[in-house]
Structure formats: C-alpha cells, structure tokens
Amino acid sequence: MKRNLLTILILALLIVNIVLTVVMMVSVTGTNKKTGELVSNIATVMNLEISDDSTENENAVSLADTAVYTFTDQFMILLSADESGKQGYILFDLSLSENKNHEDFESLSAIIDANSPAIRSAVENVVSKHTEAECKADFDSIRQEILSTVQETVGSDFIYSVSISNVKYG
C-alpha cells in the first residue's frame, strides 16, 4: 500500500514538472521570437544607414572645394506652442557650406551677403513651425528642411549643407 501511494506521488510530481516545463518553454519561445524580430529590425536599420552613408560620400564635396558663409548674428526664433500651450524659443548659429566647383558659385556667392535678410527670414519661417519638443527630438530633419528652403530662396543647390551650432532652448 505504501508503495502504491509513493508511486502515485512520484507520478503527480512528474506531471506537475511536465506542465511547468511546457509553460516555461511557451513563455521563453515567445520572448525569443520577439528578440529575434528586434535583432532583425536593428540589422535592417543598420544596413540602411550604411547604404545611406555610401550614397552621401559619393556626392560629398571636399573641404578644399568648400566656402563657408557664416551669419554674424545668432538666430533667436520663437517656436510654436505645444499641446500644453507653452511657447519656447531657440537660439543657434548658422553657417552655409557652398560648393566652389558649382556653376552658380561665382554669380550667387557674391550676393549671399546682400540677401542674408531673405535667407534669415526663410530659416525663421521653417523653424518657427516646430515646437521645442520636435526640435529636441529630430533636429536633423529640420536641418534638411532648412537646407531645401535656403536652396529654394537662393535658386540653386550650390549651397549643399547647413551647419547649426550652439543650440540653446528657452
């Protein structure tokens, strides 16, 4: 009688062990699948970044072929209000990188200084559409927006880069 009771107890513990092992395997498999997807997504993003860098390097202008126009005054721009109604401002220095080998360089680089108020206004219009949170989260897209607006204002793409430094929020 004692032997049968001991056998039933061992069988019950064996069944509990199997059930707990199945539960553990199901939870680990789900987590493992999610981790695999995350690693795949990261690898995909890294491949995109690598391919983007190679296309940028093909169109890169050397430092010897670059002229830089720096605005003497800092930009102080009032930003859009966020959802709470808080309206901030941004302060930064702006420089334009110009390609000396571009066909429009000779004619347009000379008039950049005279047209700096128009360029300044275009930059202020672009930046003032964004909130402080948007500027802090993704300033690179705003920088690209500034570059395309400056190129439209000047009427040429001989300005190939916009450098923004000393960024301060308030």
Secondary structure, DSSP 8 states (H G I E B T S, - for coil): -HHHHHHHHHHHHHHHHHHHHHHHHHHHHHHHHHHHHHHHHHHHHHHHHHHHHHHHHHT---GGGEEEEE-SS-EEEEEEE-TT--EEEEEEEEEEEEETTSTTHHHHHTTTTTTHHHHHHHHHHHHHTS-HHHHHH-HHHHHHHHHHHHHHHHTSS-EEEEEEEEEEE-
